[in-house]
Amino acid sequence: MYDNKCCSDFQSAVDEYLIRHRSVLDIMTKYQEGAARVNRAIAKAVTECGCIQVSAARQTVPEDASYSDLKDHMSSHIVGEPCPHCQEVISKEVGHSMFYLAALCNLTGLSLHKVMQREYQDVKTLGVFHLS
């Protein structure tokens, strides 16, 4: 699973070092910007570096496939893997997004670890019905 100390240490560090953007409005917009930067980093891996390609088409599933087999028939539409440079950029942007997620948790009095733990339990309990 994941380490409570790691989550709480990260959340505490965010609280300690977030100085300029402490308003909930600043944090919400920085979190949204972080998500956009993750998307941009992936798009640049496709359009500038070319280490990955997007080959999207309608998902096709055999008629006799069971619901539990659907995952085996669904495509991510990504061809290839990000190169080390693109992986580093994407990782950095995901990290920035996580920073502002932790900041939102701090402002709302939530424990990032408890949120992750509850989400993990929901996923394990509800399985494929989790996000439906």
C-alpha positions in Angstrom: 0.0 0.0 0.0 1.4 3.5 0.7 3.2 5.0 3.7 1.3 7.3 6.1 4.5 9.0 7.1 5.4 9.8 3.5 1.9 11.4 2.9 1.9 13.3 6.2 5.5 14.5 5.8 4.7 15.7 2.3 1.6 17.4 3.4 3.5 19.1 6.3 6.2 20.2 3.9 3.6 21.7 1.6 2.1 23.6 4.5 5.5 24.9 5.6 6.7 26.0 2.2 3.5 27.3 0.6 3.8 31.0 1.3 2.7 33.1 -1.6 -0.4 31.2 -2.8 -2.3 30.5 0.5 -5.7 31.7 -0.7 -8.1 28.9 -1.6 -8.7 30.6 -4.9 -5.0 30.7 -5.6 -4.6 27.0 -4.7 -7.6 25.9 -6.7 -6.3 27.7 -9.8 -2.7 26.5 -9.3 -4.1 22.9 -9.0 -6.0 23.3 -12.2 -2.9 24.8 -13.9 -0.9 21.8 -12.6 -3.3 19.4 -14.3 -3.1 21.4 -17.5 0.7 21.2 -17.3 0.6 17.4 -17.0 -1.6 17.3 -20.1 0.8 19.6 -21.9 3.8 17.5 -20.9 2.2 14.4 -22.4 1.1 16.3 -25.5 4.8 17.5 -26.0 6.0 13.9 -25.7 3.8 13.3 -28.7 4.2 16.4 -30.8 7.8 17.6 -30.0 9.7 14.6 -28.9 7.8 11.9 -30.7 8.7 9.2 -28.2 5.0 8.3 -27.9 2.2 8.4 -30.4 -1.6 8.6 -29.9 -3.5 6.2 -32.1 -7.1 6.7 -31.1 -10.1 4.9 -32.5 -13.4 3.7 -31.2 -12.9 1.0 -28.6 -14.0 -2.4 -29.9 -15.0 -5.2 -27.7 -16.0 -8.7 -28.7 -19.7 -9.3 -28.2 -19.0 -12.4 -26.1 -16.5 -10.6 -23.8 -17.5 -10.7 -20.1 -17.5 -7.5 -18.1 -14.4 -8.6 -16.2 -12.6 -9.1 -19.5 -13.2 -5.6 -20.8 -9.9 -4.3 -19.4 -8.1 -6.8 -21.7 -9.8 -5.3 -24.8 -9.6 -1.6 -24.0 -6.7 0.5 -25.4 -4.9 3.4 -23.8 -4.4 4.8 -27.4 -0.7 5.4 -26.5 1.9 3.7 -28.7 5.3 3.5 -27.3 6.7 4.7 -23.9 7.9 8.2 -22.9 11.6 8.6 -23.2 13.6 9.3 -20.0 13.5 13.0 -20.6 9.7 13.1 -21.1 9.1 10.8 -18.2 11.1 13.2 -16.0 9.0 16.2 -17.3 5.7 14.4 -16.8 6.8 13.2 -13.3 7.8 16.8 -12.4 4.4 18.2 -13.5 2.5 15.4 -11.7 4.5 16.3 -8.6 3.5 20.0 -8.9 -0.1 18.9 -9.2 0.2 16.8 -6.1 1.7 19.7 -4.2 -1.4 21.8 -4.8 -3.6 18.8 -4.0 -1.9 18.6 -0.7 -2.3 22.3 -0.2 -6.1 21.9 -0.8 -6.2 19.1 1.8 -4.4 21.4 4.2 -6.8 24.3 3.7 -9.8 22.0 4.1 -8.5 20.1 7.1 -8.2 16.8 5.2 -5.4 14.2 5.7 -4.1 13.3 2.2 -3.2 9.9 3.6 -6.8 9.3 4.9 -8.2 10.5 1.5 -6.0 8.1 -0.3 -6.8 5.3 2.2 -10.6 5.9 1.7 -10.3 6.0 -2.0 -8.2 2.8 -2.0 -10.8 1.0 0.1 -13.6 2.3 -2.2 -11.7 1.0 -5.3 -11.1 -2.3 -3.7 -14.7 -2.6 -2.5 -16.5 -1.3 -5.5 -14.1 -2.5 -8.2 -15.2 -1.6 -11.7 -18.3 0.2 -10.3 -16.2 2.7 -8.5 -16.4 5.6 -11.0 -19.6 4.7 -12.7 
